[in-house]
Amino acid sequence: MLGHLGFSYVGLIYLLMLWIPNTIWSKNKPIDYNTTQENKILLLFERVGQVCCTCSILIFSDYNITPFSAWSWWIIASFFLMILYEISWIRYFIHEHTEENFYRSFCGIPVPGASLPVMAFLLLGIYGKVIWLTTSAIIIGIGHIGIHIQHLKTINYR
């Protein structure tokens, strides 16, 4: 439940799946993007969750692939969500770079840029039976999804 210390190559793959599109996004932000109204408490949850997720996904080997079992469906579902996350980024990059396009739902999933990776990390934590990643995913979820929902509400009130 606490996790076995050791490097997780699966964790590294997940972080690359997060960082690469986010790095590209930092150079292609929505033309109307505004962070001045972000809730400071949600931002604190987001930052703490980011640090905790990054550490716990790399330092526990419990996420690495094991022989297939019924428990493997957790990592399959988690990876599927990360693939959807990548596809949602592609959708953003090939369309107009606006906040409305950035925050619109994808496959019925609201604020996919926040909710998909958070759900993927949560399921990966369940797969690895690591309470640290599961808890970290909840913490980042409160902040990151909360901030994205705030931005979406601002767009809807314009």
Accessible surface in RSA format (square Angstrom, percent):
REM  Atomic radii and reference values for relative SASA: ProtOr
REM  Chains: A
REM  Algorithm: Lee & Richards
REM  Probe-radius: 1.40
REM  Slices: 20
REM RES _ NUM      All-atoms   Total-Side   Main-Chain    Non-polar    All polar
REM                ABS   REL    ABS   REL    ABS   REL    ABS   REL    ABS   REL
RES MET A   1   152.14  78.8 113.30  75.0  38.83  92.5  92.97  79.0  59.17  78.4
RES LEU A   2   112.36  62.6 109.79  78.5   2.57   6.5 109.79  77.1   2.57   6.9
RES GLY A   3    24.64  30.4   0.00   N/A  24.64  30.4   1.57   4.3  23.07  51.7
RES HIS A   4   130.73  71.4 126.53  88.0   4.19  10.7  94.10  97.0  36.63  42.6
RES LEU A   5   140.00  78.0 110.98  79.4  29.02  73.0 111.12  78.0  28.88  77.7
RES GLY A   6    31.43  38.8   0.00   N/A  31.43  38.8  28.77  78.9   2.66   6.0
RES PHE A   7   121.93  61.0 102.18  63.3  19.75  51.4 104.62  63.4  17.31  49.6
RES SER A   8     0.00   0.0   0.00   0.0   0.00   0.0   0.00   0.0   0.00   0.0
RES TYR A   9    97.37  45.5  97.11  55.3   0.26   0.7  81.24  61.1  16.13  19.9
RES VAL A  10     6.86   4.5   6.86   6.2   0.00   0.0   6.86   6.0   0.00   0.0
RES GLY A  11     0.00   0.0   0.00   N/A   0.00   0.0   0.00   0.0   0.00   0.0
RES LEU A  12    67.92  37.8  67.92  48.6   0.00   0.0  67.92  47.7   0.00   0.0
RES ILE A  13    81.31  46.3  80.09  59.7   1.21   2.9  81.25  58.5   0.06   0.2
RES TYR A  14     2.23   1.0   2.23   1.3   0.00   0.0   2.23   1.7   0.00   0.0
RES LEU A  15     2.48   1.4   2.48   1.8   0.00   0.0   2.48   1.7   0.00   0.0
RES LEU A  16    78.49  43.7  78.45  56.1   0.03   0.1  78.49  55.1   0.00   0.0
RES MET A  17    26.98  14.0  23.29  15.4   3.70   8.8  25.23  21.5   1.75   2.3
RES LEU A  18    30.69  17.1  30.69  22.0   0.00   0.0  30.69  21.6   0.00   0.0
RES TRP A  19   116.19  46.6 115.54  55.9   0.65   1.5  95.50  50.9  20.69  33.6
RES ILE A  20    98.94  56.3  96.28  71.7   2.66   6.4  98.78  71.1   0.16   0.4
RES PRO A  21     7.19   5.2   6.76   6.2   0.43   1.6   7.19   5.9   0.00   0.0
RES ASN A  22    56.11  38.7  52.58  50.8   3.53   8.5  19.67  47.4  36.43  35.2
RES THR A  23    77.92  55.4  72.64  73.6   5.28  12.6  55.46  74.5  22.46  34.0
RES ILE A  24    80.44  45.8  77.39  57.7   3.05   7.4  80.44  57.9   0.00   0.0
RES TRP A  25    31.86  12.8  31.86  15.4   0.00   0.0  31.86  17.0   0.00   0.0
RES SER A  26    56.01  47.3  37.48  50.0  18.53  42.7  29.73  63.3  26.27  36.8
RES LYS A  27   164.48  80.2 129.67  79.6  34.81  82.9 103.58  93.2  60.90  64.9
RES ASN A  28    48.57  33.5  42.87  41.4   5.70  13.7   6.49  15.6  42.08  40.7
RES LYS A  29    97.54  47.6  83.76  51.4  13.78  32.8  30.99  27.9  66.55  70.9
RES PRO A  30     5.86   4.3   0.00   0.0   5.86  21.3   0.00   0.0   5.86  36.4
RES ILE A  31   137.33  78.1  97.93  73.0  39.40  95.0 105.26  75.8  32.07  87.0
RES ASP A  32    56.89  39.9  41.90  41.7  14.99  35.4  36.74  86.5  20.16  20.1
RES TYR A  33    57.46  26.8  29.85  17.0  27.61  71.9  12.15   9.1  45.31  55.9
RES ASN A  34    73.51  50.7  64.49  62.3   9.01  21.7  23.80  57.3  49.71  48.0
RES THR A  35    64.28  45.7  55.90  56.7   8.39  20.0  24.26  32.6  40.02  60.5
RES THR A  36   100.54  71.5  74.27  75.3  26.28  62.6  76.85 103.2  23.69  35.8
RES GLN A  37   148.14  82.8 126.24  92.3  21.89  52.1  50.48 107.5  97.65  74.1
RES GLU A  38    23.12  13.3  16.22  12.3   6.90  16.4   3.61   7.0  19.51  15.9
RES ASN A  39    58.09  40.1  48.82  47.2   9.28  22.3  10.65  25.6  47.44  45.9
RES LYS A  40   144.86  70.7 135.03  82.8   9.84  23.4 105.40  94.9  39.46  42.0
RES ILE A  41   116.25  66.2 114.98  85.7   1.28   3.1 116.08  83.6   0.17   0.5
RES LEU A  42    32.64  18.2  32.64  23.3   0.00   0.0  32.64  22.9   0.00   0.0
RES LEU A  43    40.00  22.3  40.00  28.6   0.00   0.0  40.00  28.1   0.00   0.0
RES LEU A  44   112.84  62.8 108.76  77.8   4.07  10.2 112.35  78.9   0.48   1.3
RES PHE A  45    70.08  35.1  68.35  42.3   1.73   4.5  70.08  42.5   0.00   0.0
RES GLU A  46    12.34   7.1  12.34   9.3   0.00   0.0   0.00   0.0  12.34  10.1
RES ARG A  47   120.52  50.6 119.89  61.1   0.64   1.5  50.76  69.4  69.77  42.3
RES VAL A  48    66.02  43.4  62.45  56.5   3.57   8.6  65.97  57.3   0.06   0.2
RES GLY A  49     0.00   0.0   0.00   N/A   0.00   0.0   0.00   0.0   0.00   0.0
RES GLN A  50    66.92  37.4  64.55  47.2   2.37   5.7  24.58  52.3  42.34  32.1
RES VAL A  51    96.36  63.4  92.43  83.7   3.93   9.5  96.32  83.7   0.04   0.1
RES CYS A  52    46.77  35.4  41.25  46.0   5.52  13.0   8.54  21.6  38.23  41.2
RES CYS A  53     3.47   2.6   3.47   3.9   0.00   0.0   3.37   8.5   0.10   0.1
RES THR A  54    40.57  28.9  40.57  41.1   0.00   0.0  27.62  37.1  12.95  19.6
RES CYS A  55    65.21  49.3  61.39  68.5   3.81   9.0  20.72  52.5  44.49  48.0
RES SER A  56     5.63   4.8   5.15   6.9   0.48   1.1   5.63  12.0   0.00   0.0
RES ILE A  57     0.00   0.0   0.00   0.0   0.00   0.0   0.00   0.0   0.00   0.0
RES LEU A  58    43.60  24.3  42.15  30.2   1.44   3.6  42.15  29.6   1.44   3.9
RES ILE A  59    83.58  47.6  80.05  59.6   3.53   8.5  83.27  60.0   0.31   0.9
RES PHE A  60    16.51   8.3  16.51  10.2   0.00   0.0  16.51  10.0   0.00   0.0
RES SER A  61    39.58  33.4  32.67  43.6   6.90  15.9  17.18  36.6  22.39  31.4
RES ASP A  62    30.97  21.7  13.70  13.6  17.27  40.8  12.50  29.4  18.47  18.4
RES TYR A  63     0.00   0.0   0.00   0.0   0.00   0.0   0.00   0.0   0.00   0.0
RES ASN A  64    25.28  17.4  24.51  23.7   0.77   1.9  12.08  29.1  13.20  12.8
RES ILE A  65   108.51  61.7  87.64  65.3  20.87  50.3  87.64  63.1  20.87  56.6
RES THR A  66    75.66  53.8  64.15  65.0  11.51  27.4  57.99  77.9  17.67  26.7
RES PRO A  67   122.09  89.0 105.74  96.4  16.35  59.4 117.44  97.0   4.65  28.9
RES PHE A  68   135.62  67.8 102.27  63.3  33.35  86.8 103.72  62.9  31.89  91.3
RES SER A  69    53.13  44.9  44.32  59.1   8.81  20.3  44.52  94.8   8.60  12.1
RES ALA A  70    87.30  80.3  68.29 105.4  19.01  43.2  71.81 101.1  15.50  41.0
RES TRP A  71    97.40  39.1  94.90  45.9   2.50   5.9  95.42  50.9   1.98   3.2
RES SER A  72     7.43   6.3   7.37   9.8   0.06   0.1   5.36  11.4   2.07   2.9
RES TRP A  73   152.24  61.1 149.86  72.5   2.38   5.6 132.94  70.9  19.30  31.3
RES TRP A  74    89.46  35.9  88.11  42.6   1.36   3.2  79.12  42.2  10.34  16.8
RES ILE A  75    15.78   9.0  15.62  11.6   0.16   0.4  15.62  11.2   0.16   0.4
RES ILE A  76    74.56  42.4  70.20  52.3   4.37  10.5  73.15  52.7   1.41   3.8
RES ALA A  77    40.30  37.1  34.73  53.6   5.57  12.7  39.94  56.3   0.36   1.0
RES SER A  78     0.00   0.0   0.00   0.0   0.00   0.0   0.00   0.0   0.00   0.0
RES PHE A  79    86.67  43.4  86.67  53.7   0.00   0.0  86.67  52.5   0.00   0.0
RES PHE A  80   118.20  59.1 114.83  71.1   3.37   8.8 117.83  71.4   0.37   1.1
RES LEU A  81    23.61  13.2  23.61  16.9   0.00   0.0  23.61  16.6   0.00   0.0
RES MET A  82     0.00   0.0   0.00   0.0   0.00   0.0   0.00   0.0   0.00   0.0
RES ILE A  83    65.27  37.1  65.27  48.6   0.00   0.0  65.27  47.0   0.00   0.0
RES LEU A  84    21.88  12.2  21.88  15.7   0.00   0.0  21.88  15.4   0.00   0.0
RES TYR A  85     3.03   1.4   3.03   1.7   0.00   0.0   0.00   0.0   3.03   3.7
RES GLU A  86    41.29  23.7  40.63  30.7   0.66   1.6  21.13  40.9  20.16  16.5
RES ILE A  87    75.32  42.9  74.99  55.9   0.33   0.8  74.99  54.0   0.33   0.9
RES SER A  88     7.80   6.6   4.86   6.5   2.94   6.8   2.06   4.4   5.74   8.0
RES TRP A  89    12.93   5.2  11.73   5.7   1.20   2.8  12.81   6.8   0.13   0.2
RES ILE A  90    99.89  56.8  99.07  73.8   0.81   2.0  99.89  71.9   0.00   0.0
RES ARG A  91    36.14  15.2  34.27  17.5   1.86   4.4  25.13  34.3  11.01   6.7
RES TYR A  92     5.13   2.4   5.13   2.9   0.00   0.0   5.13   3.9   0.00   0.0
RES PHE A  93    51.16  25.6  33.53  20.8  17.62  45.9  33.53  20.3  17.62  50.4
RES ILE A  94   126.58  72.0  91.12  67.9  35.45  85.4  98.04  70.6  28.54  77.4
RES HIS A  95    89.23  48.8  77.54  53.9  11.70  29.9  55.71  57.4  33.52  39.0
RES GLU A  96   119.84  68.8 102.88  77.8  16.96  40.4  47.33  91.5  72.51  59.2
RES HIS A  97    46.00  25.1  42.40  29.5   3.60   9.2  27.01  27.8  18.99  22.1
RES THR A  98    23.46  16.7  23.46  23.8   0.00   0.0  17.73  23.8   5.73   8.7
RES GLU A  99     3.44   2.0   3.44   2.6   0.00   0.0   0.00   0.0   3.44   2.8
RES GLU A 100   117.59  67.5 116.21  87.9   1.38   3.3  31.07  60.1  86.52  70.6
RES ASN A 101    13.70   9.4  11.11  10.7   2.59   6.2  11.63  28.0   2.07   2.0
RES PHE A 102    22.16  11.1  13.56   8.4   8.59  22.4  13.65   8.3   8.51  24.4
RES TYR A 103     2.34   1.1   1.66   0.9   0.68   1.8   0.44   0.3   1.90   2.3
RES ARG A 104    93.51  39.3  88.33  45.0   5.19  12.4  41.21  56.3  52.30  31.7
RES SER A 105    61.42  51.9  47.28  63.1  14.15  32.6  15.44  32.9  45.98  64.4
RES PHE A 106    25.00  12.5  22.97  14.2   2.03   5.3  25.00  15.2   0.00   0.0
RES CYS A 107    93.23  70.5  46.45  51.8  46.78 109.9  32.25  81.7  60.98  65.8
RES GLY A 108    70.05  86.4   0.00   N/A  70.05  86.4  36.55 100.3  33.51  75.0
RES ILE A 109    32.46  18.5  31.76  23.7   0.70   1.7  32.46  23.4   0.00   0.0
RES PRO A 110    81.61  59.5  80.76  73.6   0.85   3.1  81.61  67.4   0.00   0.0
RES VAL A 111     2.10   1.4   1.42   1.3   0.68   1.6   1.95   1.7   0.15   0.4
RES PRO A 112     2.17   1.6   2.17   2.0   0.00   0.0   2.17   1.8   0.00   0.0
RES GLY A 113    12.72  15.7   0.00   N/A  12.72  15.7   7.17  19.7   5.55  12.4
RES ALA A 114     0.00   0.0   0.00   0.0   0.00   0.0   0.00   0.0   0.00   0.0
RES SER A 115     9.96   8.4   9.96  13.3   0.00   0.0   9.96  21.2   0.00   0.0
RES LEU A 116     0.00   0.0   0.00   0.0   0.00   0.0   0.00   0.0   0.00   0.0
RES PRO A 117     8.56   6.2   8.17   7.4   0.38   1.4   8.48   7.0   0.08   0.5
RES VAL A 118    15.33  10.1  13.83  12.5   1.51   3.6  15.31  13.3   0.03   0.1
RES MET A 119    66.66  34.5  66.29  43.9   0.38   0.9  29.22  24.8  37.45  49.6
RES ALA A 120     0.00   0.0   0.00   0.0   0.00   0.0   0.00   0.0   0.00   0.0
RES PHE A 121     7.05   3.5   7.05   4.4   0.00   0.0   7.05   4.3   0.00   0.0
RES LEU A 122    53.43  29.8  53.43  38.2   0.00   0.0  53.43  37.5   0.00   0.0
RES LEU A 123    33.52  18.7  33.52  24.0   0.00   0.0  33.52  23.5   0.00   0.0
RES LEU A 124     0.00   0.0   0.00   0.0   0.00   0.0   0.00   0.0   0.00   0.0
RES GLY A 125     0.24   0.3   0.00   N/A   0.24   0.3   0.00   0.0   0.24   0.5
RES ILE A 126    49.97  28.4  46.06  34.3   3.91   9.4  49.38  35.6   0.60   1.6
RES TYR A 127    12.68   5.9   7.57   4.3   5.12  13.3   5.80   4.4   6.88   8.5
RES GLY A 128     6.70   8.3   0.00   N/A   6.70   8.3   1.61   4.4   5.09  11.4
RES LYS A 129   109.25  53.3 102.85  63.1   6.40  15.2  57.31  51.6  51.94  55.3
RES VAL A 130     0.92   0.6   0.00   0.0   0.92   2.2   0.22   0.2   0.71   1.9
RES ILE A 131    60.35  34.3  59.24  44.1   1.11   2.7  60.19  43.3   0.15   0.4
RES TRP A 132   128.75  51.7 127.32  61.6   1.44   3.4 120.11  64.0   8.64  14.0
RES LEU A 133     0.00   0.0   0.00   0.0   0.00   0.0   0.00   0.0   0.00   0.0
RES THR A 134    24.90  17.7  24.90  25.2   0.00   0.0  21.02  28.2   3.88   5.9
RES THR A 135    57.62  41.0  57.30  58.1   0.32   0.8  46.37  62.3  11.25  17.0
RES SER A 136     5.72   4.8   5.71   7.6   0.01   0.0   0.01   0.0   5.71   8.0
RES ALA A 137     0.32   0.3   0.14   0.2   0.18   0.4   0.32   0.4   0.00   0.0
RES ILE A 138    93.57  53.2  87.63  65.3   5.94  14.3  92.66  66.7   0.91   2.5
RES ILE A 139    43.83  24.9  43.83  32.7   0.00   0.0  43.83  31.6   0.00   0.0
RES ILE A 140    22.44  12.8  22.44  16.7   0.00   0.0  22.44  16.2   0.00   0.0
RES GLY A 141     8.25  10.2   0.00   N/A   8.25  10.2   6.16  16.9   2.08   4.7
RES ILE A 142    83.08  47.3  71.61  53.4  11.47  27.6  79.65  57.4   3.43   9.3
RES GLY A 143     0.00   0.0   0.00   N/A   0.00   0.0   0.00   0.0   0.00   0.0
RES HIS A 144    36.88  20.2  36.88  25.6   0.00   0.0  25.44  26.2  11.44  13.3
RES ILE A 145    40.36  23.0  40.36  30.1   0.00   0.0  40.36  29.1   0.00   0.0
RES GLY A 146    16.36  20.2   0.00   N/A  16.36  20.2  14.20  39.0   2.16   4.8
RES ILE A 147     6.40   3.6   6.40   4.8   0.00   0.0   6.40   4.6   0.00   0.0
RES HIS A 148    15.41   8.4  15.41  10.7   0.00   0.0   4.41   4.5  11.00  12.8
RES ILE A 149    69.70  39.7  69.70  51.9   0.00   0.0  69.70  50.2   0.00   0.0
RES GLN A 150    61.67  34.5  58.92  43.1   2.76   6.6  30.50  64.9  31.17  23.6
RES HIS A 151    12.47   6.8  10.76   7.5   1.71   4.4   6.65   6.9   5.81   6.8
RES LEU A 152    45.34  25.2  45.34  32.4   0.00   0.0  45.34  31.8   0.00   0.0
RES LYS A 153   111.88  54.6 111.43  68.4   0.46   1.1  58.21  52.4  53.67  57.2
RES THR A 154    69.21  49.2  63.83  64.7   5.38  12.8  45.92  61.7  23.28  35.2
RES ILE A 155    21.87  12.4  13.92  10.4   7.95  19.2  13.92  10.0   7.95  21.6
RES ASN A 156   106.21  73.2  74.18  71.7  32.03  77.1  26.22  63.1  79.99  77.3
RES TYR A 157   180.84  84.4 148.34  84.4  32.49  84.6 110.28  82.9  70.56  87.0
RES ARG A 158   157.95  66.3  89.58  45.7  68.37 162.8  92.06 125.8  65.90  39.9
END  Absolute sums over single chains surface
CHAIN  1 A     8550.1       7458.3       1091.8       6233.3       2316.8
END  Absolute sums over all chains
TOTAL          8550.1       7458.3       1091.8       6233.3       2316.8
